[in-house]
Amino acid sequence: MLLKKPLATLIMLAFAASAAIAAPAGAAPEGAAIASAASAPAFDLDRDVNLALKTFDVPGIAIAIVKDGQVVATKGFGVRKLGDPAPVTAKTLFEIASNSKAFTAAQLAQLVDEGKLAWDDPVTKHLPGFQMADAYVTQSMTVRDLLVHRSGLGLGAGDLLWWPTTTFSTDEIIDRLRNVKLATSFRNNYAYDNLLYIVAGKIIAQKSGKSWEEATREHILAPLGMRGSTTSVDEMLKTADYSAPHSKINGKAAVVKPMPVQNAVGAVGIQTNAEDIAKWMQVLLNEGKMEDGKQLFSAKQAREMWTQQTPMKISEPKPALAVTKANFAAYGLGFQLRDYRGRKIAMHGGALQGFYSRILMVPEEKLGVAIFTNAENGPSMTALQWRILDHYMGAAPTDWIKVYADQEAEMHKEEMARQGKLSTVRAAASKPSLPLASYNGDYTDAWYGTVNIRQEGGKQVMTFTRTPDLSGTLEHFQHDTFIVRWKERNFNADAYVTFSLNPDGSIERMKMAPVSTETDFSYDFADLTFTPAKKP
């Protein structure tokens, strides 16, 4: 949901892609331009987190740190909900979104240990009805392929089937996957997706004879003593200590309603806290071995999860972030893999409405760090992760909070300038080719289904029929292009809506595209091609 949100998993993501790698990292080239270490304050967890809260307009953060088999810190900072003094604690629950993918991978690893499946089994061996848009891909797709983002699907393809909250069932989502077009050839390159983790969750349910939620509680949460963690937003809301989600509305953090996505649990189903996630990181760093000496999953499978499966491109960071450039980047099984200061890192990010999270481990240092936020801000987490890692890896301190605050401001300024330029060059005096009422009606897409445009209170309103909250008013932009302004302003995902006409003046198709480059990739409007629904 990487990236403004990876919601899906700011997301979404993104990060999400993804929110997990906000900037690639690695050993610093000599003379790299970074914030002056001489002027940077020494690491102080309380000071740093409280400064990040203020700098990045984040209401609350929870931190867990484990080192050398010991829990160093499980702490909360700030508040659970703006306007309410209740503090974030080590027990406060957060949605961790795509950090749930590692829990799905771990359960598949358990099934491999038990001989109930193999990583390279065809998916159709376990789900005979599984089907991709291409017959070859359908037959060749393995259980491993479900987890490593190399299926040929585009970034976040099909996420609108589950995000924002939809009325599709998990089975409907998997069935509609066959209509989602592939963007590249099979196993050709990395592109983050969520739908195939939903498929992986279905395999877990099929092999265990229980729902993904029940299997996760029985096979992961209970053995590790993660007693506070939940597998549904509804379950979380019944507890005494949970965080409210916050999104930016008109540039300012505001409380928003929870957004359950129970049809996508294999990808984003876990809610947890600092105390519980420390136990999870400890067992991962100990190759699956629990405190009682038993294996949650075998050491062999632990190593497989942190083995490179799909190479990822390494972007060139801006000069101020040069020290963070990775020497390698890849996706494993439920984890992103890279290096920093000569050490391998296994990490992931998560993003859903109102929540961002980051979990990363440095195996050689026996170090694990988890950062949970109740806001949609990646730079706050990235700044803190490098501050924490630098401290425990013995590096000179860098004022990463200032560096990332400056980068965030610069990138937002560039995006606003881009949008402003588009507005100045648009044909503002142009008019639609047809009377406004001619654009009304139902439009269908092969995998999403139906959207409706109708007159409502003197305005044209577009509604995604299977997504109750995805409804907004259409404003004319230029020619036959409109902008839909979603009623839920915290989505920050307004989109262009462009109509193409047939020679006789009737509407041939409708396409959409995000207005802002900061829109989370899980709003995959660009993957939709709508045609007017045939009237009975």
FENTAKA-V82294 format. One record per residue. RES is the residue in one letter. PHI is phi as a letter, one per 30 degrees, with the letter a starting at -180 (NA if undefined). PSI is psi in whole degrees, 0 to 359 (NA if undefined). D_LAST is the distance of its C-alpha to the last C-alpha in whole Angstrom. Layout:
{{RES | PHI | PSI | D_LAST} {RES | PHI | PSI | D_LAST}}
This chain:
{{M | NA | NA | 38} {L | NA | NA | 41} {L | NA | 136 | 42} {K | d | 307 | 42} {K | b | 125 | 40} {P | d | 27 | 39} {L | e | 256 | 37} {A | d | 63 | 37} {T | h | NA | 39} {L | NA | NA | 40} {I | NA | 32 | 38} {M | f | 204 | 38} {L | b | 234 | 40} {A | h | NA | 41} {F | NA | 173 | 44} {A | f | NA | 42} {A | NA | 319 | 42} {S | b | 163 | 43} {A | d | 349 | 45} {A | d | 316 | 47} {I | c | 88 | 49} {A | d | 328 | 49} {A | a | 131 | 52} {P | e | 149 | 53} {A | b | 164 | 57} {G | l | 191 | 60} {A | d | 142 | 64} {A | d | 133 | 65} {P | d | 149 | 66} {E | e | 133 | 70} {G | i | 12 | 70} {A | e | 142 | 66} {A | d | 107 | 65} {I | b | 174 | 64} {A | e | 143 | 65} {S | d | 118 | 69} {A | d | 329 | 70} {A | d | 329 | 73} {S | c | 354 | 71} {A | d | 138 | 69} {P | d | 155 | 70} {A | d | 153 | 71} {F | d | 132 | 68} {D | b | 109 | 68} {L | e | 310 | 64} {D | d | 314 | 64} {R | d | 314 | 65} {D | d | 315 | 63} {V | d | 317 | 60} {N | d | 325 | 61} {L | d | 320 | 61} {A | d | 319 | 57} {L | e | 313 | 56} {K | d | 317 | 57} {T | d | 320 | 57} {F | c | 9 | 53} {D | h | 52 | 52} {V | c | 125 | 51} {P | d | 316 | 52} {G | b | 148 | 53} {I | b | 141 | 54} {A | c | 141 | 55} {I | b | 137 | 57} {A | b | 134 | 58} {I | b | 129 | 61} {V | b | 144 | 63} {K | b | 128 | 66} {D | h | 42 | 68} {G | i | 1 | 66} {Q | c | 148 | 67} {V | d | 115 | 65} {V | d | 320 | 66} {A | a | 137 | 63} {T | b | 104 | 61} {K | b | 154 | 60} {G | c | 151 | 58} {F | b | 147 | 58} {G | i | 202 | 57} {V | c | 155 | 54} {R | d | 328 | 51} {K | b | 129 | 50} {L | e | 135 | 50} {G | i | 356 | 52} {D | b | 126 | 53} {P | d | 353 | 57} {A | e | 124 | 56} {P | d | 155 | 57} {V | d | 134 | 55} {T | b | 178 | 57} {A | d | 347 | 58} {K | c | 358 | 56} {T | d | 128 | 53} {L | d | 139 | 49} {F | b | 147 | 47} {E | d | 129 | 44} {I | c | 4 | 45} {A | h | 238 | 41} {S | d | 352 | 42} {N | d | 350 | 45} {S | d | 338 | 44} {K | e | 326 | 43} {A | d | 328 | 47} {F | d | 324 | 47} {T | d | 316 | 44} {A | d | 320 | 46} {A | d | 323 | 49} {Q | d | 324 | 47} {L | d | 322 | 46} {A | d | 320 | 50} {Q | d | 319 | 51} {L | d | 326 | 49} {V | d | 315 | 51} {D | e | 323 | 54} {E | d | 357 | 53} {G | i | 16 | 52} {K | d | 344 | 49} {L | a | 170 | 47} {A | b | 151 | 48} {W | e | 326 | 47} {D | c | 18 | 47} {D | d | 142 | 45} {P | d | 141 | 41} {V | e | 323 | 38} {T | d | 343 | 37} {K | d | 328 | 40} {H | c | 333 | 39} {L | b | 85 | 35} {P | e | 333 | 34} {G | d | 358 | 31} {F | d | 136 | 31} {Q | a | 129 | 30} {M | c | 178 | 30} {A | d | 341 | 28} {D | c | 132 | 31} {A | d | 321 | 32} {Y | d | 316 | 36} {V | d | 320 | 36} {T | e | 310 | 34} {Q | d | 333 | 37} {S | c | 340 | 40} {M | d | 127 | 39} {T | c | 170 | 42} {V | e | 318 | 42} {R | e | 316 | 44} {D | e | 331 | 42} {L | d | 335 | 39} {L | c | 351 | 42} {V | c | 10 | 43} {H | h | 48 | 41} {R | b | 28 | 41} {S | d | 342 | 37} {G | j | 347 | 36} {L | d | 149 | 34} {G | d | 172 | 34} {L | e | 119 | 36} {G | i | 18 | 34} {A | e | 132 | 31} {G | i | 4 | 28} {D | d | 335 | 30} {L | d | 354 | 27} {L | d | 339 | 26} {W | b | 346 | 29} {W | b | 137 | 30} {P | e | 173 | 30} {T | e | 123 | 29} {T | c | 172 | 26} {T | c | 7 | 24} {F | d | 142 | 24} {S | d | 165 | 27} {T | e | 317 | 29} {D | d | 322 | 28} {E | d | 319 | 24} {I | d | 313 | 26} {I | d | 321 | 28} {D | d | 321 | 25} {R | d | 348 | 23} {L | e | 329 | 27} {R | d | 343 | 26} {N | c | 358 | 23} {V | d | 115 | 26} {K | d | 146 | 28} {L | d | 144 | 31} {A | c | 333 | 33} {T | b | 176 | 37} {S | d | 159 | 38} {F | d | 133 | 39} {R | h | 24 | 42} {N | d | 319 | 43} {N | a | 170 | 43} {Y | d | 131 | 43} {A | a | 117 | 40} {Y | d | 133 | 39} {D | b | 162 | 36} {N | c | 330 | 35} {L | d | 323 | 33} {L | d | 338 | 35} {Y | d | 332 | 37} {I | d | 319 | 35} {V | d | 316 | 35} {A | d | 320 | 39} {G | d | 326 | 38} {K | d | 323 | 36} {I | d | 318 | 39} {I | e | 316 | 42} {A | d | 319 | 40} {Q | d | 318 | 39} {K | d | 331 | 43} {S | c | 344 | 44} {G | i | 17 | 42} {K | b | 166 | 42} {S | d | 160 | 39} {W | e | 320 | 40} {E | d | 312 | 42} {E | d | 317 | 44} {A | d | 320 | 45} {T | d | 317 | 46} {R | d | 318 | 48} {E | d | 321 | 50} {H | c | 343 | 50} {I | b | 300 | 51} {L | d | 314 | 51} {A | d | 311 | 54} {P | e | 327 | 56} {L | d | 356 | 57} {G | i | 28 | 57} {M | d | 68 | 54} {R | d | 336 | 54} {G | d | 343 | 52} {S | d | 151 | 49} {T | b | 168 | 46} {T | b | 18 | 43} {S | a | 149 | 40} {V | d | 320 | 40} {D | e | 319 | 40} {E | d | 319 | 43} {M | d | 318 | 45} {L | d | 347 | 44} {K | d | 355 | 46} {T | d | 171 | 49} {A | d | 341 | 52} {D | b | 90 | 52} {Y | b | 157 | 49} {S | c | 146 | 48} {A | d | 148 | 45} {P | d | 148 | 43} {H | b | 134 | 44} {S | b | 163 | 42} {K | d | 129 | 43} {I | b | 118 | 42} {N | h | 39 | 43} {G | i | 3 | 45} {K | b | 138 | 47} {A | d | 135 | 46} {A | b | 150 | 45} {V | d | 135 | 44} {V | b | 167 | 40} {K | d | 151 | 38} {P | d | 149 | 38} {M | b | 86 | 35} {P | d | 142 | 35} {V | b | 61 | 33} {Q | d | 347 | 34} {N | d | 1 | 31} {A | b | 29 | 34} {V | d | 329 | 37} {G | d | 338 | 38} {A | c | 326 | 38} {V | b | 31 | 39} {G | c | 358 | 40} {I | c | 139 | 44} {Q | b | 128 | 45} {T | b | 181 | 49} {N | b | 178 | 52} {A | d | 318 | 55} {E | d | 316 | 58} {D | d | 319 | 55} {I | d | 335 | 54} {A | d | 322 | 58} {K | d | 321 | 58} {W | d | 314 | 55} {M | d | 323 | 57} {Q | d | 317 | 60} {V | d | 327 | 59} {L | d | 316 | 57} {L | d | 339 | 60} {N | c | 26 | 62} {E | h | 44 | 60} {G | i | 355 | 58} {K | d | 132 | 61} {M | c | 174 | 61} {E | e | 328 | 64} {D | d | 6 | 65} {G | i | 349 | 66} {K | d | 157 | 63} {Q | c | 124 | 60} {L | d | 319 | 56} {F | b | 159 | 56} {S | d | 157 | 58} {A | d | 326 | 60} {K | d | 315 | 58} {Q | d | 327 | 55} {A | e | 317 | 56} {R | d | 324 | 57} {E | d | 321 | 54} {M | d | 330 | 52} {W | c | 24 | 54} {T | c | 140 | 54} {Q | d | 128 | 53} {Q | c | 315 | 49} {T | b | 120 | 47} {P | d | 146 | 49} {M | b | 143 | 48} {K | d | 144 | 49} {I | c | 117 | 52} {S | d | 158 | 51} {E | d | 114 | 54} {P | d | 162 | 55} {K | d | 157 | 56} {P | e | 321 | 60} {A | d | 343 | 60} {L | c | 17 | 59} {A | e | 325 | 60} {V | d | 341 | 62} {T | c | 358 | 59} {K | d | 133 | 58} {A | d | 152 | 57} {N | c | 334 | 59} {F | b | 152 | 56} {A | b | 133 | 53} {A | a | 166 | 50} {Y | c | 135 | 48} {G | c | 228 | 49} {L | c | 92 | 48} {G | i | 6 | 46} {F | b | 145 | 49} {Q | c | 142 | 49} {L | b | 139 | 53} {R | a | 187 | 55} {D | b | 160 | 59} {Y | a | 123 | 61} {R | h | 43 | 64} {G | i | 8 | 65} {R | b | 141 | 63} {K | d | 141 | 60} {I | b | 135 | 57} {A | c | 124 | 54} {M | a | 171 | 52} {H | a | 162 | 48} {G | b | 165 | 46} {G | b | 147 | 44} {A | a | 122 | 41} {L | b | 170 | 39} {Q | e | 116 | 38} {G | i | 359 | 42} {F | b | 135 | 44} {Y | b | 146 | 45} {S | b | 158 | 48} {R | b | 131 | 50} {I | b | 128 | 52} {L | b | 146 | 55} {M | b | 143 | 58} {V | c | 94 | 61} {P | e | 317 | 62} {E | d | 336 | 65} {E | c | 358 | 66} {K | h | 42 | 65} {L | c | 133 | 63} {G | b | 138 | 59} {V | b | 131 | 58} {A | b | 136 | 55} {I | b | 119 | 53} {F | c | 135 | 51} {T | b | 151 | 49} {N | c | 43 | 47} {A | a | 169 | 46} {E | c | 77 | 44} {N | b | 107 | 47} {G | d | 319 | 48} {P | e | 326 | 51} {S | d | 318 | 53} {M | d | 318 | 53} {T | d | 318 | 54} {A | d | 316 | 57} {L | d | 323 | 58} {Q | d | 318 | 57} {W | d | 325 | 60} {R | d | 315 | 62} {I | d | 313 | 62} {L | d | 317 | 62} {D | e | 318 | 65} {H | d | 310 | 67} {Y | d | 343 | 67} {M | c | 6 | 68} {G | i | 23 | 71} {A | d | 154 | 69} {A | d | 142 | 71} {P | d | 141 | 68} {T | b | 143 | 66} {D | d | 70 | 64} {W | d | 333 | 61} {I | d | 316 | 59} {K | d | 318 | 60} {V | e | 311 | 59} {Y | d | 330 | 56} {A | d | 318 | 56} {D | d | 318 | 57} {Q | d | 318 | 54} {E | d | 315 | 51} {A | d | 319 | 52} {E | d | 315 | 53} {M | d | 320 | 49} {H | d | 321 | 48} {K | d | 318 | 49} {E | d | 319 | 48} {E | d | 318 | 45} {M | d | 323 | 45} {A | d | 321 | 47} {R | d | 314 | 44} {Q | d | 322 | 41} {G | d | 322 | 44} {K | d | 319 | 44} {L | d | 321 | 40} {S | d | 324 | 40} {T | d | 334 | 43} {V | c | 356 | 42} {R | d | 155 | 38} {A | d | 80 | 37} {A | d | 332 | 37} {A | d | 353 | 37} {S | d | 159 | 34} {K | b | 157 | 31} {P | e | 151 | 27} {S | d | 334 | 26} {L | b | 159 | 23} {P | e | 145 | 23} {L | e | 323 | 23} {A | d | 337 | 19} {S | d | 343 | 18} {Y | d | 351 | 18} {N | d | 156 | 16} {G | k | 185 | 13} {D | c | 141 | 12} {Y | b | 140 | 14} {T | b | 143 | 14} {D | c | 148 | 17} {A | e | 322 | 18} {W | c | 327 | 21} {Y | d | 313 | 20} {G | j | 231 | 17} {T | c | 137 | 15} {V | c | 156 | 17} {N | b | 139 | 16} {I | c | 129 | 18} {R | b | 163 | 18} {Q | d | 134 | 21} {E | b | 112 | 23} {G | i | 37 | 27} {G | i | 3 | 27} {K | b | 157 | 26} {Q | d | 129 | 23} {V | c | 129 | 23} {M | c | 133 | 21} {T | b | 130 | 21} {F | d | 114 | 20} {T | d | 336 | 18} {R | c | 8 | 21} {T | b | 89 | 24} {P | e | 324 | 25} {D | d | 353 | 28} {L | c | 79 | 26} {S | b | 138 | 25} {G | a | 170 | 27} {T | c | 146 | 27} {L | c | 132 | 26} {E | c | 136 | 29} {H | d | 133 | 30} {F | c | 299 | 32} {Q | a | 149 | 32} {H | h | 237 | 30} {D | c | 29 | 26} {T | c | 132 | 28} {F | c | 170 | 28} {I | c | 128 | 29} {V | c | 124 | 28} {R | c | 107 | 30} {W | d | 141 | 30} {K | d | 324 | 31} {E | d | 93 | 33} {R | d | 341 | 35} {N | d | 348 | 37} {F | d | 329 | 35} {N | h | 47 | 36} {A | b | 34 | 33} {D | e | 148 | 32} {A | b | 148 | 30} {Y | d | 142 | 29} {V | b | 113 | 25} {T | c | 131 | 25} {F | c | 138 | 22} {S | c | 141 | 23} {L | c | 151 | 22} {N | d | 165 | 21} {P | e | 330 | 23} {D | d | 5 | 21} {G | j | 356 | 21} {S | d | 162 | 17} {I | d | 125 | 17} {E | d | 312 | 18} {R | a | 169 | 19} {M | b | 132 | 20} {K | b | 157 | 24} {M | b | 156 | 26} {A | a | 141 | 30} {P | d | 143 | 32} {V | d | 320 | 34} {S | c | 143 | 37} {T | d | 348 | 39} {E | d | 355 | 40} {T | d | 135 | 37} {D | d | 143 | 37} {F | d | 340 | 35} {S | d | 344 | 33} {Y | d | 75 | 31} {D | d | 55 | 30} {F | e | 324 | 27} {A | d | 343 | 28} {D | d | 357 | 27} {L | c | 139 | 23} {T | b | 106 | 21} {F | c | 140 | 18} {T | b | 151 | 15} {P | e | 134 | 12} {A | d | 140 | 9} {K | d | 131 | 6} {K | d | 138 | 4} {P | d | NA | 0}}
